[in-house]
Amino acid sequence: MGNHCQSLESPNGWNFALSLYGLWDITFARHMANQFTSFILVGILVSYLPQHYRIIARRSSEGISPYFVLLGTTSGTFAFANILTLPESRADLACCSEISMFGCFSDILGVAQIGVQWSCFTVILLLFLLFFPQASPLSPPQSPKSSTPSYWLALLVVAVCVGHFFVTIIIHLVVVYRFPQSLRACAQFFGIAGTLLAAIQFLPQIYTTWKLQAVGSLSIPMMCIQTPGSFVWVGSLAGRLGIAGWSTWGIYLVTGVLQGGLLVMAICFEIRDRRDRRNSKIVKGSATNGQEEESNGGARGRAGTQHDSENTALLENER
């Protein structure tokens, strides 16, 4: 068993504690990552569930930019391909045949993190298409200048994402089996491409949310979990891969910053909308009360007039 595999065999809590006090060599950082990477894995899965639920509950993906979905899915595919191609990750995976099941499980958690993240965003892609808002046959046709994306654009986004996935797999397999000496260069290409896509991923969504002036089907709880989680994830991946893996954890550093900006905007719109709904209820309640008082006042007036008429009639009869 090589030294690299031996360092993965027995992750322990003492190295985690020591690494917190600044002993940040690669071995200690790896052990630190093994202690809480599993929690991050579960957190990634849980963080996407509010977005899945919101689209299904509203039965609409309105408010979600198709370009955000396109860039998010393709950047996630590049990120997954990056960590699968990175020599450090391949060395970790190769150790699974030499170390214990627990050590192997801890070893592959970094790959599993990105795999789960890619899978969860792919579910968003499918829900986006499945619940894409389509015009009713009875609704008036949209003007040519309408900013609402068409269903054909949604189909095109899905087709591009599927095609991109298969092309990326082919490139990965060709490099692994035909040009293994170029693994790091290929991994960095995937990582840089993913980082560039991730850097602009949230710009279409920021524009769409700003133009709608509403959150739509975008999930605030998802962003509340993911924004701080992105920076925790950056620390986990950086501890596992080191500076040499910058092309992997750099993706999530960029997305964390941009998603934080989108989160602030979404919270502001949500607070405004709730305040407007509350004020609308107050105004509606006041108007209803006013109408009731006016109706009651009119009824009392009519009753008084009828009573006066009856008294007048009695007086005339007495005369």
Buried (B, 14 or more C-beta within 10 A) or exposed (E): EEEBBEBBBBBEEEBBBBBEEEEBEBBBBBBBBBBBBBEBBEBBBBBBBBBBBBBBEBEBBBBBBBBBBBBBBBBBBBBBBBBBBBEBBBBBBEBBEBBEEEBBBBBBBBBBBBBBBBBBBBBBBBBBBEBBBEEEEEEEEEEEEEEEBBEEEBEBBBEEBEEBBEEBBEBBEEBBEEEEEBBBEBBBBBBBBBBBBBBBBBBBBBEBBEEBEBBBBBBBBBBBBBBEBBBBBBBBBBBBBBEEBBBBBBBBBBBBBBBBEBBEBBBEBBEEEEEEEEEEEEEEEEEEEEEEEEEEEEEEEEEEEEEEEEEEEEEEEEE
